[in-house]
Amino acid sequence: MDLRSEFDAGLAYGQQIKSRFTAPRIDDPGLPFADALVCVSGSLFIAQWALSPLVPNALKIPPPSWLTAMSLPGGIDWRGIPYILSTIEHGAALAACWVLGALAASAYESEAFTGTWQTALTRTWKGGAFAIGVLIFSTQLSLYVSLSSQGLDPYTIPSQAGVDSNSAADRQILTTAFELICDCSVQAVQLTLFRLYRWADAQGPGKGTNQR
């Protein structure tokens, strides 16, 4: 084995990965914005799932910790409107994770939406896997800071006994894990469907690699 050539190959590969973030090729400038809107719509879906009176109680989820109402002037009752700001803020954070994943998977290059549907799906899921990794890491860091600031043990392991004894740390960890699962599931489904739609739209007559 030629160690020098292997080192040069590894260095070149590292530079290639770095360039995906520092000098990305974005063939459709509008696609990152469309992706971000899909992420925000995912947060709106979860908010509706938790708050809408049309959803049967048996199917509702507990309101996520990020779903907080903003203050309104006295006497004004706008139902779900006060929750819009926190929902958009959460969706923007998820969009930031996805954009990093899409850059890592080269999901903004034309091949990701004008090639085969298998390529479109593969790059979407690769980007999603990276985005989920970023989301899990940031969630763990935020949870660690939150528990530590409350004087709780951030290294506790949730157990049935802990939950039954109303352990605050265990409840917060389990709640955060549930919210993380909901976010990942909803975003995965919506981004997959949107990227497949974007691929199908690019296959129309006369479109090819045209930018939208």
C-alpha positions in Angstrom: 0.0 0.0 0.0 1.3 3.4 -1.0 0.6 5.5 2.2 1.3 8.7 0.5 -1.3 8.1 -2.3 -3.8 6.9 0.3 -3.2 10.1 2.4 -3.6 12.3 -0.7 -6.8 10.5 -1.7 -8.2 10.9 1.8 -7.3 14.6 1.8 -8.9 15.1 -1.5 -12.1 13.4 -0.3 -12.1 15.6 2.8 -11.7 18.7 0.7 -14.6 17.5 -1.5 -16.9 17.0 1.5 -15.8 20.4 2.9 -16.7 22.1 -0.4 -20.2 20.8 -0.1 -20.7 23.3 2.7 -18.2 26.1 1.8 -18.9 26.2 -1.9 -22.1 24.2 -2.6 -23.6 23.8 -6.0 -27.2 24.9 -5.9 -28.7 24.4 -9.3 -32.2 25.5 -8.2 -31.9 28.6 -6.0 -35.5 28.4 -4.9 -35.3 24.8 -3.6 -33.7 25.6 -0.2 -36.6 28.0 0.4 -39.2 25.5 -0.7 -37.6 22.9 1.6 -37.7 25.3 4.5 -41.4 25.9 3.9 -42.0 22.2 4.0 -40.2 22.0 7.3 -42.3 24.8 8.7 -45.5 23.1 7.5 -44.4 20.0 9.3 -44.3 22.0 12.6 -47.7 23.4 11.8 -49.1 19.9 11.3 -47.8 18.8 14.7 -49.3 22.0 16.3 -52.6 21.2 14.7 -52.4 17.6 15.8 -51.9 18.7 19.4 -54.4 21.6 19.5 -57.1 21.2 16.9 -60.6 20.4 18.4 -61.3 18.4 15.3 -58.8 15.7 16.3 -60.4 13.1 18.5 -58.9 13.1 22.0 -57.8 9.4 21.6 -55.6 10.5 18.6 -54.2 13.7 20.0 -50.7 14.1 21.2 -49.7 16.3 24.2 -48.7 19.8 23.2 -44.9 19.9 22.6 -42.7 21.9 24.9 -41.8 24.3 22.1 -45.5 25.1 21.4 -46.0 28.2 23.6 -48.5 31.0 23.2 -47.5 34.6 22.7 -49.2 37.3 24.8 -52.2 39.0 23.3 -53.9 42.2 24.4 -56.6 41.7 27.0 -60.0 40.7 25.7 -58.7 39.3 22.4 -59.2 35.6 21.8 -57.7 34.4 18.5 -57.7 30.7 19.3 -54.6 29.1 17.7 -53.1 32.3 16.4 -50.9 32.9 19.5 -49.1 29.6 18.8 -48.1 30.6 15.2 -44.8 32.3 16.2 -43.4 29.5 18.3 -44.4 27.0 15.6 -42.6 28.9 12.8 -39.6 29.3 15.1 -39.4 25.6 15.7 -39.9 24.9 12.0 -37.1 27.3 11.1 -34.8 25.3 13.5 -35.7 22.1 11.8 -35.2 23.7 8.4 -31.7 24.7 9.4 -30.9 21.0 10.3 -32.3 19.9 6.9 -30.4 22.4 4.9 -27.1 21.1 6.4 -28.2 17.6 5.6 -29.1 18.5 2.0 -25.8 20.2 1.5 -24.0 17.1 2.9 -26.0 14.9 0.5 -25.6 17.2 -2.5 -29.4 17.4 -2.6 -29.4 20.8 -4.2 -27.6 19.7 -7.3 -29.7 19.1 -10.5 -29.0 15.3 -10.4 -31.0 15.2 -7.1 -34.2 16.2 -8.9 -33.7 15.6 -12.6 -32.1 12.2 -12.6 -33.8 9.0 -11.7 -36.4 8.8 -8.9 -34.0 6.4 -7.1 -31.4 9.1 -7.0 -33.9 11.7 -5.8 -35.0 9.4 -3.0 -31.5 8.3 -2.0 -30.2 11.9 -1.7 -33.3 12.9 0.2 -32.8 10.1 2.7 -29.1 10.7 3.0 -29.7 14.3 3.7 -32.4 13.4 6.1 -30.1 11.0 8.0 -27.5 13.8 8.4 -30.2 16.2 9.5 -31.5 13.8 12.1 -28.0 13.4 13.4 -27.7 17.2 13.7 -31.1 17.4 15.4 -30.3 14.7 17.9 -27.0 16.2 18.8 -28.5 19.7 19.3 -31.4 18.3 21.2 -29.1 16.3 23.5 -27.0 19.5 24.1 -30.1 21.6 24.8 -31.5 18.9 27.2 -28.2 18.7 29.0 -28.1 22.4 29.6 -31.8 22.5 30.6 -31.5 19.7 33.2 -28.2 21.0 34.6 -29.7 24.5 35.0 -32.5 22.9 37.0 -30.1 21.0 39.3 -31.3 17.7 37.8 -29.1 14.8 36.8 -28.6 14.9 33.0 -27.2 11.4 33.0 -30.2 9.7 34.6 -31.7 6.7 32.7 -35.5 6.8 32.5 -37.1 3.8 34.1 -40.6 2.7 35.0 -39.8 3.3 38.7 -38.5 6.8 37.9 -41.6 7.8 36.0 -43.9 6.4 38.7 -42.0 8.4 41.4 -42.5 11.6 39.3 -38.8 12.0 38.5 -38.6 15.4 36.8 -35.5 14.5 34.9 -37.0 11.3 33.6 -40.2 13.0 32.5 -38.4 15.7 30.6 -36.1 13.1 28.9 -39.1 11.0 27.8 -41.1 14.0 26.7 -38.1 15.3 24.6 -37.6 11.8 23.1 -41.3 11.7 22.1 -41.2 15.1 20.5 -38.0 14.2 18.7 -39.7 11.1 17.2 -42.7 13.1 16.1 -40.5 15.8 14.4 -38.3 13.2 12.6 -41.3 11.2 11.4 -43.4 14.1 10.2 -40.4 15.8 8.5 -39.2 12.6 6.9 -42.6 11.9 5.3 -43.2 15.5 4.1 -39.8 16.0 2.7 -39.8 12.7 1.0 -43.1 13.4 -0.7 -42.1 16.9 -1.6 -38.8 15.8 -3.1 -40.5 13.1 -5.1 -43.0 15.7 -6.3 -40.1 18.0 -7.3 -38.5 15.1 -9.2 -41.8 14.3 -11.0 -42.3 18.0 -11.8 -38.8 18.1 -13.4 -39.7 15.2 -15.7 -42.4 17.2 -17.5 -42.2 18.1 -21.2 -39.5 20.8 -21.9 -38.4 21.1 -18.3 -35.4 18.8 -17.9 -32.9 20.7 -15.9 -34.7 24.0 -16.0 -34.6 25.8 -12.8 -37.9 26.5 -11.0 
